[in-house]
Amino acid sequence: MYYLVYGLMYLISLLPFFILYGISDFFAFLLRRVIKYRRDVVLHNLKIAFPED
């Protein structure tokens, strides 16, 4: 299992940055908009940080 993960990480490390940024933007979109990961926690923290008058 270690060699499989190590090989995958090595192949990912060979990719140029613009492709890595595209992959990370895609996963961020999925987590934010589709899965709504930790949305309630983020909104609660924003309400604490920026209270309305």
N, C-alpha and C positions, 0 to 999 in steps of 0.2 A: 504494500500500500504506500509506503514511504517513497518508493521509486516512482510510482505513478504520479503522486503529488509533486515531487521534486521535478520530474520531467515536464509536467504541465506548467509549473512556475517558471522553469527555464525557458520554455517556448513563449510564454507571455512576456518575459523580460526582453525578448528579442524584437518585440513589436515597437514601431516608432510611437512617439508620444501622442501624435494626433489621433492615432487609432486607439490608444489607451484612454485618452480623454473622451473619445466617442463612446467607448464601452462603459466608462464610468458615468457619463451623462445618461446613457440608456438605463443603467441600473438605478440611478438616482430618480429618474422619471418613474420607473416601475415602483420603487419604494414609496415615493411621495404621492403619486396620482392614482396608481392602480391598487396597490396593497394598502396604502394609507398607514404605513408603519409609524407608530408612535405619534400620530397626529394630535391626539388629545393632550399628550404630555407637552408637546411643542407649543400648542395654543395656550395651555395653562401657564407655561413659563413666560410666554410673551405678554400675557395679561398681567403677570406679576411685575415684569420688567418695565412695562409701559402702561401704567394705570391711567384710566380716563379720569378727568376732573369731575 
